[in-house]
Amino acid sequence: MMKYLSLFLIAFSAAAQPAKIVKLPELKALLNAPSDKIQVINFWATWCAPCVKELPLFEKLGQEYPNVKVTLVSMDLDLDPNPDKVYRFIARKKIQSDVLILDEKDPNSYIDQIDKRWSGALPATIIINPKTGQRKFIGRELHEGELEKLIAEIQ
């Protein structure tokens, strides 16, 4: 019986993975994808206290603004190659936004390709209006009300 239960749990957890592991080309495609919605891409990690603190702001934004698409990009694999910690974090925090896990080992090789203004520090957020091409880069923790103001600036 335990053997079947274990197999069920393994199959269930594999099917219910709450995040997709991506390489840099997939992430760059997201950053440049045409869309009718404002794109808000937040770079974070489970070990980054300011990142975790601001996550509810992104969740709220995604739920309250239908014209905004929030994507959370976990940078955890840079320090720990096992994504299970991220999956457990997403489940525990009940994160509803789309989550990607960036699988790149050398930050110096890709940071400039994501945004030339980015030092690599976390948290970092890019807000994109695909219709106009306007972009905002924020290389710090965001606070209540800031996301809405930044989005209004590029609409």
N, C-alpha and C positions, 0 to 999 in steps of 0.2 A: 504494500500500500504506500509506504513512504517513497519508494522508488517512483511510482506513478505521480505522486504529489510533487516530487522534486522535478520531474520532467515537465509537468504542467506549469509549475512556477517559472522554470527556465523559458519555456515557450511563451508564457504570458509576458514575462518581463522583456523578452526580445521584441515582441510585437508592440509593446507599450512604451518603447523608448521615446522619451519626450524631447529629444534633441537629435539633430542630424549632424554628423561629423563631416566637415567640409575642408577643402584645400583652398588656397588663395585664389585660384581662377574662379571658383564658384562664388566666393565672397565678392570678388571684383565685379562679377556679372550682376550680383544683387545691387551693388552700389551704382551700377550704370543702367539698370533695368528700367524700361519705360513703365509708367504706372499712372493711374489717375489719382493715387493717394500720395500724400506727403510721407516720405520714408524717414523713420527715426531708427537709427542703428546705434545701439549702445554696446560698448566693449567693456567687459567686466570679468571678474573671477570670484570664485567662492571664498578665496582667502583674503580678498580686498574689502576691508570694513566699509569704506565710503561707497564702494560699488553696491554692496548688499543693502546699505542704508537707503540708497536712492532707487532701488528696484521697484518699490511700491509706486513711485511716481510714474514709471513707465507702464506698469500694469494698469493704473488708473487712466492714463492717457489712452491706452489701447482700447479700454472698455468704454470710455466716454466720448471719444472722437472717431466716428466712423470713417472720416476722410483721412485718417492717419494709420499707417502700418508700422507697428513696432516690431523690431527684430533685436533680440539680445544675443550677442556673440560672446560666448565664453572663451576665455584665454587660458583656461586651466590646464590644457594638455601640454603647454609649454613646460610646466614644472612636474606634472604627473601624467604619464601616458594612459592611465586608466580613467575612462569617462564615467565610471560608476558613481564617483563622488558628485559629479555634476547632475547625473540622473536623480540621485537621492535628494540633492538640494532642491531641484525643480519640483519634485513630488512633495517634499516637506513644506516648501513655501507656496505650493499650489499655483505655480506660475502658469499663466494662460497665454502669454505672448509666445511667438515663435522663438525657439532657441536653436542657435547653431553653435557648434563647438569647432573652433578653428584648430586644425591639425597641421601646424607649421612649427618647426623647431628653432629657427633662427630669426628672432624678431628684427634684427638689423637688415635682413634681406627683404622684409615685406612691409614694414611700417610706412615707409615713404610711398609705397604703392597704394596704400589705403588712403592716406592723406599726408601731404608734405608738411603740414603744420603739426603733426602728431609726433611727440617725443617718445611715445611708447608707454607713457605713464597711464595708469588706470585710476578711476574710470575715464572713459572718453566717449563722446557722442557725436555722431554726424547726423545732421538733419538735411534732407534733400527734397527739393521740389522738382520732381522729374519733368513737369510741364515747362518750367522756366529755366531749369538747369542751375538754379541758385542752391548754394550749399553753405551750411554753417558748421563749423567745427568747434566743439567745446572740450577742452582738455582738463576737466576738473569735475568734482561732484556737483550735481544740480540740486536745487532746492525747490520747495513747493512754489508753483506758479511760473517758474522759469521756462519750462518746456513750452507751455502755452504761449508765452511772450515770444520765444524764439521762432516758433512755428508761424505766428502772426507776421513776423518780420519777413518771411520768405514767401508768403502767400500772394 
